[in-house]
Amino acid sequence: MKKMLLAVTVLTAGLLFSCNSGSDPKAVLIDFTDALSKKDISKARKLATEDSKQMLDMMDAAMKMENGTKDDGIKVDSEFDKTNMEFSEAKIEGDKATVPVKDKKSGKTTNYILKKEDGKWKVAFSKSSLMEMEDIDRTENEIPGNSPVKDSDTLKENK
């Protein structure tokens, strides 16, 4: 009887942990940034959307060229260092989630985008997703009436 109870407990715990993987966008993003900070591109690929693979491949190739060999995963990339990041709660809209992350040093907030693929949250890290994040950030951080001057005609009008 004890063996059966132990088996049921282990099985239940295993199911709970496996079901939780990918179920919380914020947790997935934290794992993703942790992988990138350690330059663990293979783990980051598992946490990224399918269309993000090309961007991660380019990062991997750049790191290999920079180091001459594959990185040992020990060094921390400061851009993705969790101690410098403040993760807010995810805003979920259907199969898309946005997680605001504040850089503690600069004070800048970036809204990371996650998408559901095969029932799991994945970080959207493709070129188009990164551009979309920049557009969201630019719009939210824009000061009304403080837009940049784009042409010389506008400059003449303002004189």
GILIN-V399799 format. One record per backbone hydrogen bond with DSSP energy under -1.0 kcal/mol. NH is the residue of the N-H (numbers start at 0). CO is the residue of the C=O. If there is no record, write none. Layout:
NH;CO  NH;CO
//
This chain:
4;0  5;1  6;2  7;3  8;4  9;5  10;6  11;7  12;8  13;9  14;10  15;11  16;12  17;13  18;14  19;15  22;19  27;23  28;24  29;25  30;26  31;27  32;28  33;29  34;30  35;31  36;32  37;33  38;35  39;34  40;38  43;39  44;40  45;41  48;122  51;48  52;49  55;51  56;52  57;53  58;54  59;55  60;56  61;57  62;58  63;59  64;60  65;61  66;62  67;63  76;36  79;76  80;77  83;80  84;81  85;101  87;99  90;97  92;95  95;92  96;113  97;90  98;111  100;109  101;85  102;107  103;83  106;102  109;100  111;98  113;96  114;121  115;94  116;119  119;116  120;21  121;114  122;46  123;112  129;125  130;126  131;127  132;128  133;129  134;130  135;131  136;132  137;133  138;134  139;135  140;136  145;142  154;150  155;151  156;152  157;153  158;155
//
